[in-house]
């Protein structure tokens, strides 16, 4: 049980009182079970879990239209938000909610050192009321259930790991958002990353980066971030055409010895729809003493 109490003393609040007080209580219950079994996975003895979880939260409606919005927005929809009692980030709005989140998670754990090898999860939220509290410019939500979230991550061994998530809409059978990241990290100083991020009508990017030794005392690093979408929603809420292309590219080299290191990096990135900027960085580092340059 929690209680949010706030008081606003405003120099101006057109159409409303300059002194506004608000008290909003919240009740939440979080419960779950953890089942374990011993099994074999890829020829190895492991512990597998099955973890159902229920999270219920209730916050009554309070009229907050007389409070200005200073630093509040809608929180990012994800697993963390599904188990949060407020759908807003910031204190200018406290959402009126009566909802329950149901989730199921399964993990594969190494019994040798307790490290997590794989994780799979699915979750969805059910709404028992129509949400009224909102911020200017956004409509109130009337749906009875949220999109389904699915996630999978794992450490495949030998430096290989991945992390992925999908948001699936049951209303129109579409995927509003998904992300996938893959990493190869065989040892310190050697890493290769590959990722894909997608938000329907907002963002579609492929992001790859690396750092790798190329010779005695020499290391190379690089990154390419490419956008493939050809239209997006602008600030007015309308679809507008956009041009696919490279958002950012980086190429750099480092020479490192026992006492000093020098780095040279070239970066080219987009600053507007049809504008690119190129930057060149040089850094000299005296180990244990100082760094010169960006």
Buried (B, 14 or more C-beta within 10 A) or exposed (E): EEEBEBEBEBEEBEEBEEEBEBEBBBEBEEEEEEEEEEEEEEEEEBBBBEBEBEBBBBBEBBEBEEBBBEEBEBBEBBBEBBBBBBBBBBBBBBBBBBBBBBBBBBBBBBEEEEEEBBBBBBBBBEBEBEBBBBBEEEEEBEEEEBBBBBBBBBBEEEBEBBBBBBBBBEEEEEBBBBBBBBBBBEEEEBBBBBBBBBBBEEEBBBBBBBBEBEEEEEBBBBBBBBBEBEEBEEEEEEEEEEEEEBBBBBBBBBBBEEEEBBBBBBBBBBEEEEEBEEEEEEBEBEEEEEEEEE
